Amino acid sequence: MENGNLTGDFLLSKLAEAKIHFERALDCKHTEFDDLYPYMIEHPQFFWYKRYVAWSELLTIVKLCRELSVEWQVQFSAQQNEYIEKRVMSSKVLDYWFETNDSKEHVS
C-alpha cells in the first residue's frame, strides 16, 4: 500500500508540473520546451506547437492517473476538468482555461 501512495504522490506532482507547463505555454512564457528547441522561437507556428506539446503532456499524465486510480480532478476547476475530459485542445480551451481572460490566475 505504501508503494501505491508513493506512485500517487509522484503522479500528482507530475500532474502539477504538467499543469504549470501548459499554463505557461498558454501565456507564451518560457518553458523547458524553449530550451530544447530555441530555433523555433523565430517561427510563428512555434507557439501553437508548444501549446500542443504541453497539452499532450497534461493528457498523458491524466491518463496514467486514471489507469492507476489516482484522483486527479481536484487540481483543476470544473471547467478545466471538462476540457480535459473532451481531450481536444480547442480555441475554447486556449481562450477560457483561466475562466476569464482578465483574471489574475495566470502563472508567474
C-alpha positions as CSV (number, residue, x, y, z in Angstrom):
1,M,0.0,0.0,0.0
2,E,2.9,2.3,0.8
3,N,4.2,2.0,-2.8
4,G,0.7,2.9,-4.1
5,N,0.9,6.2,-2.1
6,L,4.3,6.9,-3.5
7,T,3.0,6.3,-7.0
8,G,0.0,8.5,-6.4
9,D,2.1,11.3,-4.9
10,F,4.6,11.1,-7.7
11,L,1.9,11.3,-10.4
12,L,0.2,14.2,-8.6
13,S,3.4,16.1,-8.5
14,K,4.0,15.4,-12.2
15,L,0.4,16.5,-12.9
16,A,1.0,19.8,-11.1
17,E,4.2,20.3,-13.2
18,A,2.3,19.5,-16.4
19,K,-0.5,21.9,-15.5
20,I,2.1,24.7,-14.8
21,H,3.9,23.8,-18.1
22,F,0.6,24.0,-20.0
23,E,-0.4,27.3,-18.4
24,R,3.0,28.8,-19.1
25,A,2.7,27.8,-22.7
26,L,-0.8,29.4,-22.9
27,D,0.7,32.6,-21.5
28,C,3.6,32.4,-24.0
29,K,6.1,32.3,-21.2
30,H,9.4,30.4,-21.1
31,T,9.1,26.6,-20.7
32,E,11.5,23.7,-20.8
33,F,10.4,23.3,-24.5
34,D,12.1,26.6,-25.3
35,D,15.4,25.2,-24.2
36,L,15.0,22.1,-26.3
37,Y,14.1,23.9,-29.5
38,P,15.4,27.5,-29.2
39,Y,15.4,28.0,-33.0
40,M,11.6,27.6,-33.1
41,I,11.1,30.9,-31.2
42,E,11.7,32.6,-34.6
43,H,8.7,30.9,-36.2
44,P,5.1,32.0,-35.6
45,Q,3.7,28.4,-35.6
46,F,6.1,27.7,-32.6
47,F,3.5,28.9,-30.0
48,W,0.8,26.6,-31.3
49,Y,3.2,23.6,-31.3
50,K,4.5,24.5,-27.9
51,R,0.9,24.6,-26.5
52,Y,0.1,21.3,-28.3
53,V,3.1,19.6,-26.7
54,A,2.2,20.9,-23.2
55,W,-1.5,19.8,-23.7
56,S,-0.4,16.3,-24.8
57,E,1.9,16.0,-21.7
58,L,-1.0,17.0,-19.5
59,L,-3.4,14.5,-21.1
60,T,-0.8,11.7,-20.9
61,I,-0.3,12.2,-17.1
62,V,-4.1,12.4,-16.6
63,K,-4.4,9.1,-18.5
64,L,-1.8,7.5,-16.2
65,C,-3.7,8.8,-13.1
66,R,-6.9,7.3,-14.4
67,E,-5.2,3.9,-15.1
68,L,-3.7,3.9,-11.6
69,S,-6.9,5.2,-9.9
70,V,-5.3,8.4,-8.7
71,E,-7.7,11.3,-8.1
72,W,-6.5,14.0,-10.5
73,Q,-9.6,16.2,-10.8
74,V,-9.1,18.2,-7.6
75,Q,-6.2,20.1,-9.1
76,F,-8.4,21.7,-11.8
77,S,-11.6,23.8,-11.9
78,A,-14.8,22.2,-13.1
79,Q,-14.4,23.9,-16.5
80,Q,-10.8,22.7,-16.8
81,N,-11.9,19.2,-16.0
82,E,-14.5,19.4,-18.7
83,Y,-11.8,20.5,-21.2
84,I,-9.6,17.6,-20.2
85,E,-12.4,15.1,-20.4
86,K,-13.1,16.2,-24.0
87,R,-9.3,15.9,-24.8
88,V,-9.4,18.3,-27.7
89,M,-7.3,21.5,-27.4
90,S,-9.8,23.8,-29.0
91,S,-9.8,27.6,-29.2
92,K,-12.2,27.5,-26.2
93,V,-9.5,25.8,-24.1
94,L,-7.0,28.4,-25.2
95,D,-9.3,31.3,-24.5
96,Y,-11.0,30.2,-21.3
97,W,-8.6,27.9,-19.5
98,F,-8.2,30.6,-16.8
99,E,-12.0,31.0,-16.7
100,T,-11.8,34.6,-17.8
101,N,-9.2,36.4,-19.9
102,D,-8.9,39.2,-17.4
103,S,-8.4,37.1,-14.3
104,K,-5.2,37.2,-12.3
105,E,-4.9,33.4,-12.2
106,H,-2.2,33.3,-14.8
107,V,1.1,31.7,-13.8
108,S,4.1,33.8,-12.9
